Amino acid sequence: GHCFPCPQEGCPMMGHYADRFPAKLKRVNQKYFLNTAADPPFATWKQKVFIKLSVVKTLRGDINLVFHDTEGNTKEYEIASGVISQDQVYTKYLDVEINPKNTKKIEFVWNKTIFTLLWARVGAETVNIIHGEDG
């Protein structure tokens, strides 16, 4: 997350497009990591998520985002779990398996625990998503 968002010339890539980043290739003992998706085409898109909640008090549960694409595919990602409160902005880096160009909607989901009062409600005051690469 320290090199996010990507520089203006784009995120360094491995494989076919690695030659676009000659300065990175000259480093000695450079370590490379590659995250892949579980399903073809195995691509992921780095995204940074910020969520500020609209909740009256501190509650317990899970905060998830569900990404929907134009072809009907969905992928769900956990943002936070346990004690949640409106005093905190939840930030997380995600490797999303749905191309931002094909994202139809992003759904906010709160799963409450058994001990949470039935009338308790949680909503997202703001959800901001920064894409790591527009390419």
N, C-alpha and C positions, 0 to 999 in steps of 0.2 A: 503493500500500500504506500510505500514512501515515494514511489515514482509515478504516482497517480495524480492528476490525469496525465495522459500521454503528452510528450512534447509535441510541438507544432508539426514536426516532420513525421510523426506517427509513433506507435508503439513498436519497439524492437520485436522482430519476428524470427522464428526458427524455420528451417526448411527452405522452400523455394524462394522466399523473399528475404532471406537473411542478408543477401548482398546489398540491400538498401541501407544497411547500418554498418558501414566499414569500420567506424571507430570502435564499436562494440566487439567486432571480430578480432581486433588486434590485441585485446587484453589477454594476458597469460593466465592460465588456470581459471578461466571464466566458467562459472557454473550456470547452467540453463535449466529451467524447469518448464514443463509444459502441462497445462491442465487440459483434459479432454472430456467430452461428454460421453455418456454411456451408449448413445444411439448415433447411427450415421446421420449427418456427415462428420460427427465427433467434434464439431466446432463449438467454442464457447465465446461469449463476449463479456469482457470485464465491465462491471457496473458498480458504482458506489451509490448506496442508498442511504438517505437521511429521512427519518420519520419522527415527527413530533405528535404526540398523542393528545386527544381531547378526552380526558378522563377526570372524574371528580376527585378521586383519591388514588391511593396505591392499591393495586389488585394483583392477582396471580393469574398466569396463563401464558399462552404462546402468541407471538405476533408473526404472521406469515404474509408473504406476498405471492400471489399466483399470477404468472405471466401467461397470457393467451395470445396465440398468433392467428394470422389470417386464415390458416388451414384447419383450425379447430384443435390444435395441439395445446396442451397446458403443462406448465412446470411450476411446482410450488417450492418456495425457499423460506427457511426459518430465519427471522431477523432477530428475535429475542425470545427468551424463555425464562419463566420464574416470576419474580416480583417485577411489575412494571408500574411506572408512574408518569404523570404528566410533566414532572420537573426535569425529565431527561429527554435528550434527543438521541434516538437510536441510530447508530451508523454501522454499516456493514458493507464489505466488499463481496460481491457475488460473481461467480462465473456462470452466467446465464446461458442456457442452451437454446434460447430463442433469439434469433437475429433481431436487433432493435428496429431494423427497417421493416420487419414483418410483424411487429408487436401490435396487436389490435387493442388490448386493454390490459391493465394491471389491477388486480383485485386485492384489497386489504382484508385479511382474515384474522380474527382474534378467537382463539380457542380457550375458553375459561376452564379452570379446574373445578373439581367436584365441590370444593369448599367456597367457591365464589357465590355470592348472593344472586338469586335468579334475576333480579331487576337491574343488576350491574350491566353497564354498557361501555364499550370502548370504541372510539372512532379515531381516525387519523386527522389531525388538524392540518398537517402538511405532509406530503410525500414528495421528495425530490430525488431524482435519479440522474446521475451523470454517467454517460457512456464513455468508456475508455478509448474507443476508436470508432470513427464514423465510416471507415473504409469498408 
